[in-house]
Amino acid sequence: MIIVVFVIATSPGYGEIYKWVDGEGTVHFADDLSNVPEKYRPGAEVRKTPMEIPLLEDGEKRVSPPAISNPTESEGIEIDLIQSHELMLAEVILNHRLKEHFVVDTGASFTLISRQLAKELDLRIDEGTPFIPISTASSVIFTPLVTLKSIRLGKVEVENVDVLIHDMPSGGGILGNSFLNRFKVVLDPVRAKMTLYSAQGMPSPDRPGGYGRDYWSGQFRFYSHILEELRRAKKQHEGKGANSELNRVNGTIRYFENQLTELERRASHAGVPRNWRE
């Protein structure tokens, strides 16, 4: 998995989103081609924002949760998608309360929700909230990282999902790997379907804790990459003497160091080899 940096343009036109990957493998989004570095423009993916998705009435947002049917490793659960231009959208239910359409993006490290959704969900942001530094067209801003109690997708539910609060040009949100990494994801754009298979199988010597090497290595790379980026941001803010931003970075570093420590604990308990944790 890779860290997502959202490059937000100041232009009022919200018709397209450009997705590009830099030389270090970091995924970026911009809603203006001029905000994509020139050398990356030929490879940038153009995505239309889902402007044509019908809005839900307020009364439709409060929903009764469907029956849960967790997918197995061999038998997946099929999810209907909505195709809007080049985007694939899935209907999600947040905290058993709000029904929304999210863009499905297997390249995004985090799931993302808009500020409006965060407000409707009564999500609190306080001194203990970790903030992720995100690049904009002109500066770096800090985006809060919170935990949703639940995200449902069809009959599948995942609890305690980390999400970033930040507005995309199309509103709504992005369903990223803080949800999707619990599964093997198979997308079928032709049929507008997504099938989720459980990433966890029966524990065995080559699948400690029920997970293979790709899963464990991916988890450790994810946290190591985040901490590397945060420590780089810390040095930048130390040089500028920006105390409030530095405090946010330090708090976020502590948060992800604790997450990595917990991952190490789980890996040791499951018997994950040391060379899978690099």
Secondary structure, DSSP 8 states (H G I E B T S, - for coil): ---EEE-----S--SEEEEEE-TTS-EEEESSGGGS-GGGGGG-EEEE--TTS----HHHHS----------SSS-EEEE-EEETTEEEEEEEETTTEEEEEEE-TT-SSEEE-HHHHHHTT----TT--EEEEE-SSSEEEEEEEEEEEEEETTEEEEEEEEEE---TT-SEEE-HHHHTTEEEEEETTTTEEEEEES----BTTBGGG--HHHHHHHHHHHHHHHHHHHHHHHHHHHHT-HHHHHHHHHHHHHHHHHHHHHHHHHHHHT--GGG--
